[in-house]
Amino acid sequence: MPDIEGLLGTLVDGLSRLDPTSRRIVTAARICFTDNGFGETTMQRIADAAGVGVATVYRRFGHKQHLVRLAIMDEALRLATRLAEVAEHTTGPEQTMTEVFVAFVHEAAAPKLLTRSIRESPAAGELTDFLTDADAVTMSRMLVTPHLQRWQTTGQIPADLDIAIVAELIARLIMSLIETPTSVIPLQDTDKARDFARGYLVPLLQTWRA
C-alpha cells in the first residue's frame, strides 16, 4: 500500500508536519464536522472530542476556520486508505478498477465524504481549493499509480500502457465527483456503479492504437 499519509504530508501545511496533539485535534475537528455539521461545531466541542482543553485548541489553531483545510486532508486520508484497502484485496486489474469505484460510490453516498457539511458552509471555498489544487491532483495520481503498476508488473495490463495517464484520469474523475456530485454517472446505486466501471473505466486498461 502506498504511503498515503506521507503523500498528504507533501502538501503545504500537510498533516505530517503536525505534532501528535495537533494531529489529534484535527481528527477530532473532522469527526465533529461530519457528525454535527460545520455550523454546530464549536471549538469547545472539538476540544472535548480531542481530549484537550479548549485553550489548547485556540492556541494552536486560533479559529475553527483554520482547521478546515487540515480536516479535509484528514478526511482525504480516511477515504484514500479505505480505497487502498479495497484495491489491496482484489485479484486482477479489472476487479481493482471496478471495486475501487464501487467503494468510492458507497463513500459518496455517506455524509462523511470530505466533510460534506463544509460544502454548504462559509468554508466551502477551502474544499474547492483543495480539490482543484495542482499538488492535490499530483498526489491523487501518485496514490492510484502503484495499484496499476502492480498489475503491469505481472503482465495483466499492457506493458506499453501509460499508467500515469490512466491514474490521473481516475484521480481527476473521483475529485470532480467529490466537488460536483450531481452527475449522470451513477453515484447512488452500487450495481449501476459497477456496470459503469466495467463499461467505461476498465477499457482504460487497454492500449489503443490507430
ChimeraX attribute file (.defattr): number of C-alpha atoms within 10 A of each C-alpha:
attribute: neighborCount
match mode: 1-to-1
recipient: residues
	/A:1	11
	/A:2	15
	/A:3	11
	/A:4	18
	/A:5	18
	/A:6	15
	/A:7	19
	/A:8	22
	/A:9	17
	/A:10	15
	/A:11	19
	/A:12	10
	/A:13	13
	/A:14	17
	/A:15	22
	/A:16	15
	/A:17	14
	/A:18	14
	/A:19	9
	/A:20	10
	/A:21	14
	/A:22	17
	/A:23	18
	/A:24	18
	/A:25	26
	/A:26	29
	/A:27	21
	/A:28	21
	/A:29	29
	/A:30	27
	/A:31	21
	/A:32	21
	/A:33	25
	/A:34	22
	/A:35	15
	/A:36	13
	/A:37	18
	/A:38	24
	/A:39	13
	/A:40	11
	/A:41	18
	/A:42	17
	/A:43	21
	/A:44	15
	/A:45	16
	/A:46	25
	/A:47	21
	/A:48	14
	/A:49	16
	/A:50	21
	/A:51	13
	/A:52	15
	/A:53	13
	/A:54	16
	/A:55	13
	/A:56	15
	/A:57	22
	/A:58	14
	/A:59	9
	/A:60	13
	/A:61	16
	/A:62	13
	/A:63	13
	/A:64	18
	/A:65	13
	/A:66	13
	/A:67	18
	/A:68	22
	/A:69	20
	/A:70	22
	/A:71	27
	/A:72	25
	/A:73	26
	/A:74	25
	/A:75	21
	/A:76	19
	/A:77	19
	/A:78	17
	/A:79	19
	/A:80	19
	/A:81	18
	/A:82	15
	/A:83	21
	/A:84	20
	/A:85	13
	/A:86	18
	/A:87	24
	/A:88	12
	/A:89	11
	/A:90	15
	/A:91	10
	/A:92	15
	/A:93	20
	/A:94	19
	/A:95	18
	/A:96	22
	/A:97	23
	/A:98	22
	/A:99	22
	/A:100	21
	/A:101	25
	/A:102	25
	/A:103	18
	/A:104	22
	/A:105	20
	/A:106	16
	/A:107	17
	/A:108	20
	/A:109	14
	/A:110	12
	/A:111	13
	/A:112	18
	/A:113	19
	/A:114	26
	/A:115	26
	/A:116	21
	/A:117	20
	/A:118	21
	/A:119	16
	/A:120	12
	/A:121	12
	/A:122	11
	/A:123	18
	/A:124	14
	/A:125	14
	/A:126	17
	/A:127	21
	/A:128	16
	/A:129	13
	/A:130	18
	/A:131	21
	/A:132	14
	/A:133	13
	/A:134	12
	/A:135	15
	/A:136	22
	/A:137	17
	/A:138	16
	/A:139	20
	/A:140	24
	/A:141	21
	/A:142	19
	/A:143	24
	/A:144	23
	/A:145	20
	/A:146	17
	/A:147	20
	/A:148	24
	/A:149	19
	/A:150	14
	/A:151	18
	/A:152	19
	/A:153	11
	/A:154	11
	/A:155	10
	/A:156	15
	/A:157	20
	/A:158	15
	/A:159	14
	/A:160	9
	/A:161	16
	/A:162	16
	/A:163	22
	/A:164	16
	/A:165	13
	/A:166	19
	/A:167	23
	/A:168	20
	/A:169	16
	/A:170	20
	/A:171	22
	/A:172	19
	/A:173	12
	/A:174	19
	/A:175	19
	/A:176	14
	/A:177	17
	/A:178	18
	/A:179	18
	/A:180	10
	/A:181	15
	/A:182	10
	/A:183	8
	/A:184	6
	/A:185	12
	/A:186	18
	/A:187	22
	/A:188	13
	/A:189	12
	/A:190	18
	/A:191	12
	/A:192	14
	/A:193	22
	/A:194	21
	/A:195	14
	/A:196	18
	/A:197	22
	/A:198	18
	/A:199	12
	/A:200	10
	/A:201	18
	/A:202	16
	/A:203	13
	/A:204	19
	/A:205	19
	/A:206	13
	/A:207	12
	/A:208	8
	/A:209	4
	/A:210	2
